[in-house]
Amino acid sequence: MSKYISGLINLIASLVVSTFIIYAINFIAGFSGADYSFTNGEVFVIWILMAILVNNCFKK
């Protein structure tokens, strides 16, 4: 049972960290004059892919 709880905690942490990374990159790009506007579908795909990347970094 603790294996599932640990996996759920890792998933939630990955999603939260990926959210901060996406908005930090967008915020920093805004300082250089870039204006990125994403649709909801694009944000969802980027969010999931970033969460997978963060999750893989947690494992190492």
C-alpha positions, 0 to 999 in steps of 0.5 A, spaced: 500 500 500 505 504 501 508 503 494 501 506 491 502 512 496 509 513 494 507 513 487 501 518 488 506 523 492 511 523 486 506 524 481 503 530 485 510 533 486 511 532 479 505 536 477 506 541 482 513 542 480 512 542 472 507 548 473 512 552 477 517 551 471 512 552 465 510 559 468 517 561 470 520 560 463 514 563 461 515 569 466 522 569 464 521 569 457 516 575 458 522 580 460 526 579 454 520 581 450 517 574 448 509 574 448 507 566 449 500 565 449 498 558 449 491 554 448 488 550 454 490 543 450 497 546 449 498 547 456 495 541 458 500 537 453 506 541 456 504 540 463 504 532 462 510 532 458 514 536 463 511 532 469 514 526 466 521 529 465 521 532 473 518 525 475 524 522 471 529 526 474 526 524 481 528 517 480 536 519 479 
